[in-house]
Amino acid sequence: MSDGMTKAVRDDLAKLAYALARGLPKDDAKSLLGVFARDRDLTDDMAWALYVRGKELARRQKERAA
């Protein structure tokens, strides 16, 4: 990820990545996130890390709502 990326931008991208790939089988999710990564000048690994971060953020939000 870009060194200039703020935490808020990273978290927003993470939420977007998770929303895009949520519910897909792992291989399909990784393929979709690869396209997502290329559009944002990221590597596939960075896109997967954003997805995992987004999943964690969604879990935390769900826990706070309960």
PESUL-V531819 format. One record per helix or strand of 2 or more residues. SS is the DSSP state (@ for helix, = for strand). FROM is the first residue (numbers start at 1). TO is the last residue. If there is no record, write none. Layout:
SS FROM TO
SS FROM TO
//
This chain:
@ 7 21
@ 26 39
@ 44 65
//
